[in-house]
Structures are given as C-alpha cells and as structure tokens.
Amino acid sequence: MKDSGPRMNDWTPKLNPSVDLRRLPLNAEEGFVLSRLDGHTRARDLPALTGLPLEKLRDILARLVEQGALLPGAEDAAPVNALRQGAPAARPPTTPAEEVPLRIQAASAHEATDADPLPETEAASGASGDGDDEPAPGDEVSEAVLGNYRKLFETRLHGLPEDQRVAMAHGVEDPELSALCFDPVPAVIKATLENPRVGLAHARLIARHHRNPVGLEALCARAAFTADSGVRRFLVRNPQLPASLFRRLWALRRLMEHHKLTVDRDVPESTRRTARELLRQRFASGPSEEKVELILNTEGRALGALVGMSVDGKTASLLCGRTYRSPLLIQNLARWSAAPPVLVAHLLKQELVRRQPQLRAMLARHPNAPADVKRA
C-alpha cells in the first residue's frame, strides 16, 4: 500500500448496494467506519468524521474493499487497485458477540439516516439565506447505530467509577469513544472532547444527547465544532441549552435563521422564546438587506413577531423597489402598523391592489396611508 497514498486521499469510498452488509464478518472498527460513509466524503476527510488516523483508515478501507463492502466503480478503479497491490491487511479478530451488533450497525449505515434539518419557513421553498443549516446526505448517524452506542455505554461503561471513565475518555478509540458521548457527567464529556480522536460525529452526539449545561458549555468552547451546522442544529433542540449560550452562538446569525428557530416545533419553547427576542434585537440593528429578505421570503409572516418594530429608510427604499404579486404578502404588510408611508403608497400603486378592492381597502385603513386615499 506504499504507493496508494495520494490516490487514496482523493478516493471517495462508496457502499456496494449489491452486497448485504449484514452477512459480512465486520469487526467493530469496520462497522464504525461504514457507518460514517455517505458516498460523498473523500478518504482524506474521514479522519475528521471518525477520529481515526489516516493510516489506520487506509487499512480499514482496504479490508472493506477486499470484502466487497465498498463499491469498486470505474471512477474508483485506481484507488481500489492500489489498495489491492499489497497483501490484504489482516483484520483484527472479533468475537461472535461483537460481530452481531456491528453487522446491524453496518447495515444501518447503508439505510436511510435520520438527518433532520430545521424546517423551512412558511414561505415557498428556496428562500434565500446562507443555507448552511441544511444537512448533507449521510450527515447523521442512523438510529440503530445510536442504539448500539447507547447500549455499549449502559451495559459496559456506565457502571465504571466516574474517575475511571474520565481517564478512559482521554485516550479511548471508537466505538467506546462514541459511547462515552452519552455519559451524563460533564467531566467525562470534557475529557472526551480532549481526546485527540474526537471529531464532528462525536460533537454531534454530545450536542444531541448530553443533558448538562456544563458539558454543553465545554462543547461550545470548541469553535471548530460550533461552526458545524449539525452541531448547532442539535444544540438548539437540546432542552438543556442555556439561554446565555444560545445567545452567544446565534447573536450574529442571519435574520432568516432566527426566524426558522422561532417556528421550529422541534426547538424547546424556552429557546424559541430567546430566539424571538434575538430576532427583534437583530431586526432593530441588522442590515437592511436581511430585513427585506426576511419580510419577502416569509411573505410577511415574520412581521407578527416584530410588532412595534420600525424600519430604516434604506429598508423602506428596498421594499419600494419591488413589484408585489402576492396577495398574502400585501395583506401582511397592510396589517403591519409600522409599515412606512412610502411603502403603503407604493403598495397602493400595484396592479394586484388595483384589481382587488379588498386589498386596497386594507391599505386605505392603514394609519400611514396617504390622506387622499383615506378620504376616498
């Protein structure tokens, strides 16, 4: 395998759909690596997801190729051939008890994952934003694999003394490293985060399942992890996320992202309430372009959370520079008491308003409507 390094780094491992992974004698490491493959991630990027060194990953991937678990497609021919140049790497022995759950684990990686993104706003799909909160395919670990990690923690690790679990967390490898992400003790979580093998997959497990604010603070102290959309997505759905920590994480996010949280039923009400407060604060001081984006992409629905908030001249000018064809958007703007006079006057000139008397009547009743319209 000495010649396979460069090609191996650029290779994208893909599961072989014609092979039943449950029938392969996979060991713990092989099952774990298979659970991280999404068909899009190159081999050189897998250390960040698995916490395993690249050299070790090469050996594991070589064994998976030999067993037929990975697809030797035409585009992958060079790396596969390079992997096969040397003798097949010896696979560490497994016990029957170890193989059974890991066969399930590998099969789960081949099935649909439980990727669960934040919902779109009520506006039509395609609303703009930075879009980094949309999960990539295969981002999340399947429920069956999560169940294996949780079971491993509950049956083998939870009964150990706390100081022993802390010591173990500093240097353990997967699958025990992933299992320790379910530990409820913050000291164990801190030690897990100090493990040199810890990666995004472990950070997402902690963000999703840890229920102690102290442990979540330790996770959020790692900027590389909080920059990940998956980690943030699970953090905001964690009922133990402190409001102060949420404010630090979300203070500079776009207005559309704040709004998404306020309407996400999977986010705890306490966090949604804080998100509404942040939305109002950001709307008061945020860029005009973001304000216009929020109003238009939600067809004015977001204005319900912005009662009493006014807009600056630039925002009003940007809103007046558009043609309006959505009755719902015009209705919501007509109900917005802070709509500036120039915007109300602009809406009254729209062809849609001229054709629909009820829209004109709503705008005419607005407190900022032109005086001549009110008298008409």
C-alpha positions as semicolon CSV with decimal commas, in nm:
position;residue;x (nm);y (nm);z (nm)
1;M;0,000;0,000;0,000
2;K;0,301;0,230;-0,006
3;D;0,202;0,369;-0,349
4;S;-0,161;0,421;-0,267
5;G;-0,128;0,733;-0,051
6;P;-0,204;1,017;-0,297
7;R;-0,474;0,826;-0,484
8;M;-0,621;0,700;-0,159
9;N;-0,657;1,055;-0,028
10;D;-0,865;1,162;-0,330
11;W;-1,076;0,846;-0,337
12;T;-1,443;0,867;-0,235
13;P;-1,544;0,537;-0,069
14;K;-1,895;0,423;-0,162
15;L;-2,102;0,136;-0,026
16;N;-2,170;-0,156;-0,258
17;P;-2,552;-0,174;-0,295
18;S;-2,536;-0,533;-0,422
19;V;-2,379;-0,662;-0,101
20;D;-2,576;-0,735;0,215
21;L;-2,352;-0,584;0,480
22;R;-2,525;-0,788;0,748
23;R;-2,369;-1,102;0,601
24;L;-2,014;-0,972;0,622
25;P;-1,799;-1,060;0,926
26;L;-1,734;-0,698;1,017
27;N;-1,539;-0,609;1,327
28;A;-1,600;-0,305;1,545
29;E;-1,376;-0,066;1,354
30;E;-1,504;-0,171;1,013
31;G;-1,866;-0,131;1,118
32;F;-1,790;0,208;1,268
33;V;-1,617;0,336;0,954
34;L;-1,900;0,209;0,733
35;S;-2,147;0,399;0,950
36;R;-1,964;0,722;0,861
37;L;-1,958;0,678;0,482
38;D;-2,208;0,886;0,284
39;G;-2,080;0,837;-0,071
40;H;-1,965;1,200;-0,091
41;T;-1,679;1,230;0,160
42;R;-1,328;1,166;0,034
43;A;-1,095;0,938;0,226
44;R;-0,870;1,224;0,330
45;D;-1,165;1,392;0,506
46;L;-1,270;1,084;0,703
47;P;-1,029;1,139;0,996
48;A;-1,234;1,445;1,098
49;L;-1,555;1,238;1,100
50;T;-1,417;0,923;1,261
51;G;-1,139;1,045;1,488
52;L;-0,914;0,774;1,341
53;P;-0,570;0,846;1,192
54;L;-0,546;0,832;0,813
55;E;-0,304;0,539;0,807
56;K;-0,539;0,329;1,016
57;L;-0,831;0,430;0,795
58;R;-0,639;0,315;0,488
59;D;-0,600;-0,031;0,637
60;I;-0,968;-0,049;0,733
61;L;-1,084;0,070;0,390
62;A;-0,852;-0,181;0,225
63;R;-1,014;-0,463;0,420
64;L;-1,362;-0,335;0,332
65;V;-1,269;-0,330;-0,038
66;E;-1,142;-0,687;-0,017
67;Q;-1,466;-0,798;0,149
68;G;-1,676;-0,629;-0,119
69;A;-1,840;-0,383;0,119
70;L;-1,718;-0,085;-0,086
71;L;-1,811;-0,031;-0,448
72;P;-1,518;-0,071;-0,691
73;G;-1,674;0,152;-0,958
74;A;-1,489;0,275;-1,266
75;E;-1,420;0,608;-1,105
76;D;-1,272;0,429;-0,806
77;A;-1,068;0,174;-1,000
78;A;-0,729;0,334;-0,942
79;P;-0,761;0,360;-0,563
80;V;-0,910;0,011;-0,538
81;N;-0,631;-0,139;-0,745
82;A;-0,378;0,050;-0,537
83;L;-0,532;-0,091;-0,223
84;R;-0,507;-0,440;-0,366
85;Q;-0,140;-0,414;-0,470
86;G;-0,019;-0,548;-0,141
87;A;-0,139;-0,846;0,052
88;P;-0,477;-0,796;0,215
89;A;-0,438;-0,637;0,553
90;A;-0,507;-0,873;0,836
91;R;-0,838;-0,800;1,001
92;P;-0,833;-0,790;1,379
93;P;-1,020;-1,087;1,524
94;T;-1,372;-1,041;1,650
95;T;-1,580;-1,242;1,885
96;P;-1,927;-1,363;1,782
97;A;-2,082;-1,139;2,048
98;E;-1,902;-0,840;1,899
99;E;-1,997;-0,915;1,540
100;V;-2,374;-0,936;1,581
101;P;-2,449;-0,575;1,681
102;L;-2,189;-0,445;1,439
103;R;-2,349;-0,619;1,145
104;I;-2,663;-0,431;1,236
105;Q;-2,455;-0,116;1,267
106;A;-2,307;-0,150;0,920
107;A;-2,644;-0,229;0,768
108;S;-2,788;0,082;0,925
109;A;-2,522;0,291;0,757
110;H;-2,649;0,158;0,424
111;E;-3,009;0,254;0,502
112;A;-3,170;0,595;0,532
113;T;-3,030;0,816;0,803
114;D;-3,223;1,026;1,047
115;A;-3,097;1,357;0,910
116;D;-3,347;1,604;1,045
117;P;-3,295;1,963;0,928
118;L;-3,453;2,274;1,065
119;P;-3,783;2,326;0,878
120;E;-3,825;2,579;0,603
121;T;-4,023;2,887;0,689
122;E;-4,382;2,908;0,580
123;A;-4,269;3,078;0,261
124;A;-4,214;2,878;-0,053
125;S;-3,908;2,657;-0,063
126;G;-3,597;2,818;-0,199
127;A;-3,599;3,106;0,046
128;S;-3,257;3,252;0,048
129;G;-3,023;3,252;0,341
130;D;-2,677;3,119;0,385
131;G;-2,819;2,768;0,366
132;D;-2,553;2,615;0,588
133;D;-2,811;2,463;0,820
134;E;-2,929;2,219;0,558
135;P;-2,782;1,876;0,636
136;A;-2,577;1,700;0,375
137;P;-2,679;1,344;0,282
138;G;-2,547;1,099;0,538
139;D;-2,468;1,373;0,788
140;E;-2,631;1,194;1,077
141;V;-2,585;0,853;1,231
142;S;-2,877;0,612;1,199
143;E;-3,092;0,533;1,500
144;A;-2,976;0,170;1,502
145;V;-2,612;0,278;1,529
146;L;-2,702;0,527;1,803
147;G;-2,876;0,246;1,985
148;N;-2,558;0,037;1,970
149;Y;-2,351;0,320;2,118
150;R;-2,605;0,385;2,392
151;K;-2,628;0,016;2,475
152;L;-2,250;-0,010;2,491
153;F;-2,240;0,280;2,736
154;E;-2,521;0,149;2,954
155;T;-2,402;-0,212;2,968
156;R;-2,022;-0,176;2,981
157;L;-1,923;0,179;3,071
158;H;-2,190;0,339;3,289
159;G;-2,114;0,111;3,583
160;L;-1,748;0,212;3,595
161;P;-1,638;0,472;3,852
162;E;-1,650;0,829;3,726
163;D;-1,276;0,885;3,754
164;Q;-1,213;0,569;3,553
165;R;-1,448;0,687;3,279
166;V;-1,272;1,025;3,274
167;A;-0,933;0,857;3,237
168;M;-1,069;0,628;2,967
169;A;-1,225;0,917;2,773
170;H;-0,888;1,086;2,725
171;G;-0,744;0,807;2,510
172;V;-1,012;0,557;2,411
173;E;-1,099;0,481;2,047
174;D;-1,432;0,409;1,882
175;P;-1,679;0,258;1,940
176;E;-1,615;0,329;2,310
177;L;-1,540;0,695;2,231
178;S;-1,883;0,739;2,071
179;A;-2,044;0,551;2,359
180;L;-1,893;0,791;2,613
181;C;-2,068;1,078;2,434
182;F;-2,382;0,951;2,611
183;D;-2,225;0,999;2,955
184;P;-2,433;1,240;3,168
185;V;-2,132;1,358;3,370
186;P;-1,977;1,684;3,240
187;A;-1,627;1,581;3,349
188;V;-1,643;1,277;3,120
189;I;-1,766;1,493;2,833
190;K;-1,480;1,739;2,887
191;A;-1,232;1,451;2,881
192;T;-1,395;1,312;2,567
193;L;-1,354;1,647;2,394
194;E;-0,984;1,644;2,485
195;N;-0,937;1,307;2,316
196;P;-0,721;1,361;2,003
197;R;-0,950;1,125;1,809
198;V;-1,268;1,322;1,873
199;G;-1,437;1,456;1,559
200;L;-1,757;1,613;1,431
201;A;-1,952;1,290;1,467
202;H;-1,875;1,282;1,839
203;A;-1,953;1,652;1,879
204;R;-2,295;1,595;1,720
205;L;-2,364;1,307;1,959
206;I;-2,282;1,527;2,258
207;A;-2,488;1,817;2,127
208;R;-2,785;1,589;2,073
209;H;-2,778;1,368;2,381
210;H;-2,590;1,539;2,664
211;R;-2,824;1,698;2,915
212;N;-2,597;1,903;3,139
213;P;-2,533;2,274;3,065
214;V;-2,175;2,244;3,192
215;G;-2,095;1,975;2,936
216;L;-2,262;2,177;2,661
217;E;-2,051;2,478;2,758
218;A;-1,740;2,263;2,716
219;L;-1,856;2,158;2,371
220;C;-1,929;2,514;2,262
221;A;-1,584;2,624;2,373
222;R;-1,455;2,442;2,063
223;A;-1,511;2,684;1,775
224;A;-1,444;2,415;1,514
225;F;-1,742;2,219;1,644
226;T;-1,988;2,506;1,685
227;A;-1,910;2,610;1,327
228;D;-2,070;2,284;1,212
229;S;-2,436;2,312;1,114
230;G;-2,513;1,966;1,252
231;V;-2,376;2,053;1,595
232;R;-2,573;2,379;1,602
233;R;-2,889;2,203;1,485
234;F;-2,874;1,955;1,772
235;L;-2,773;2,217;2,028
236;V;-3,079;2,434;1,967
237;R;-3,301;2,127;2,006
238;N;-3,135;2,031;2,333
239;P;-3,368;2,133;2,620
240;Q;-3,069;2,197;2,849
241;L;-2,905;2,456;2,625
242;P;-2,866;2,769;2,844
243;A;-3,015;3,090;2,706
244;S;-2,682;3,268;2,755
245;L;-2,503;3,006;2,548
246;F;-2,767;3,020;2,276
247;R;-2,727;3,397;2,257
248;R;-2,352;3,362;2,209
249;L;-2,397;3,105;1,936
250;W;-2,675;3,282;1,747
251;A;-2,612;3,652;1,809
252;L;-2,461;3,712;1,466
253;R;-2,668;3,467;1,262
254;R;-2,887;3,593;0,978
255;L;-3,241;3,709;1,047
256;M;-3,383;3,421;0,844
257;E;-3,204;3,173;1,069
258;H;-3,352;3,337;1,377
259;H;-3,697;3,318;1,223
260;K;-3,656;2,950;1,138
261;L;-3,593;2,874;1,503
262;T;-3,899;3,069;1,617
263;V;-4,127;2,846;1,407
264;D;-3,945;2,514;1,458
265;R;-4,163;2,285;1,670
266;D;-3,861;2,066;1,748
267;V;-3,692;2,353;1,931
268;P;-3,786;2,383;2,302
269;E;-4,016;2,674;2,382
270;S;-3,755;2,837;2,608
271;T;-3,509;2,851;2,318
272;R;-3,778;2,969;2,076
273;R;-3,864;3,249;2,317
274;T;-3,499;3,356;2,331
275;A;-3,485;3,331;1,951
276;R;-3,782;3,569;1,924
277;E;-3,604;3,817;2,150
278;L;-3,287;3,791;1,943
279;L;-3,488;3,829;1,623
280;R;-3,626;4,161;1,743
281;Q;-3,283;4,280;1,854
282;R;-3,124;4,180;1,525
283;F;-3,408;4,336;1,325
284;A;-3,351;4,667;1,500
285;S;-2,980;4,676;1,417
286;G;-2,928;4,429;1,132
287;P;-2,852;4,502;0,765
288;S;-3,138;4,633;0,553
289;E;-3,088;4,355;0,300
290;E;-3,154;4,092;0,567
291;K;-3,470;4,270;0,679
292;V;-3,604;4,274;0,324
293;E;-3,506;3,909;0,278
294;L;-3,693;3,814;0,595
295;I;-4,011;4,001;0,500
296;L;-4,024;3,880;0,141
297;N;-3,922;3,519;0,195
298;T;-4,179;3,469;0,470
299;E;-4,444;3,664;0,275
300;G;-4,469;3,895;0,572
301;R;-4,546;3,623;0,827
302;A;-4,236;3,713;1,026
303;L;-4,385;4,057;1,092
304;G;-4,613;3,903;1,353
305;A;-4,311;3,870;1,582
306;L;-4,198;4,226;1,505
307;V;-4,494;4,427;1,635
308;G;-4,384;4,780;1,716
309;M;-4,059;4,749;1,519
310;S;-3,995;5,013;1,254
311;V;-3,760;5,008;0,957
312;D;-3,494;5,250;0,839
313;G;-3,504;5,449;0,517
314;K;-3,284;5,207;0,325
315;T;-3,508;4,911;0,409
316;A;-3,815;5,109;0,304
317;S;-3,643;5,207;-0,021
318;L;-3,553;4,845;-0,098
319;L;-3,910;4,733;-0,029
320;C;-4,044;5,007;-0,255
321;G;-3,819;4,894;-0,538
322;R;-4,015;4,574;-0,594
323;T;-4,332;4,471;-0,774
324;Y;-4,575;4,284;-0,549
325;R;-4,780;3,995;-0,685
326;S;-4,856;3,802;-0,365
327;P;-5,192;3,882;-0,202
328;L;-5,074;3,725;0,125
329;L;-4,763;3,942;0,139
330;I;-4,966;4,257;0,072
331;Q;-5,219;4,160;0,340
332;N;-4,946;4,106;0,599
333;L;-4,781;4,436;0,510
334;A;-5,120;4,608;0,539
335;R;-5,159;4,463;0,890
336;W;-4,812;4,581;0,990
337;S;-4,870;4,901;1,183
338;A;-4,507;5,011;1,138
339;A;-4,519;4,994;0,757
340;P;-4,368;5,327;0,642
341;P;-4,592;5,569;0,447
342;V;-4,382;5,536;0,131
343;L;-4,432;5,158;0,132
344;V;-4,808;5,187;0,181
345;A;-4,825;5,436;-0,105
346;H;-4,615;5,204;-0,322
347;L;-4,842;4,908;-0,249
348;L;-5,149;5,110;-0,345
349;K;-4,998;5,156;-0,691
350;Q;-4,955;4,783;-0,752
351;E;-5,163;4,628;-1,029
352;L;-5,277;4,350;-0,796
353;V;-5,413;4,604;-0,546
354;R;-5,595;4,794;-0,820
355;R;-5,768;4,473;-0,930
356;Q;-5,865;4,360;-0,579
357;P;-6,075;4,613;-0,383
358;Q;-6,033;4,424;-0,055
359;L;-5,656;4,474;-0,066
360;R;-5,699;4,843;-0,142
361;A;-5,946;4,874;0,146
362;M;-5,699;4,714;0,388
363;L;-5,423;4,952;0,282
364;A;-5,658;5,251;0,296
365;R;-5,730;5,173;0,662
366;H;-5,358;5,169;0,747
367;P;-5,260;5,457;0,981
368;N;-4,979;5,553;0,743
369;A;-5,196;5,553;0,429
370;P;-5,198;5,877;0,224
371;A;-5,467;6,121;0,332
372;D;-5,632;6,132;-0,011
373;V;-5,676;5,754;-0,005
374;K;-5,837;5,765;0,339
375;R;-6,086;6,028;0,220
376;A;-6,177;5,831;-0,093
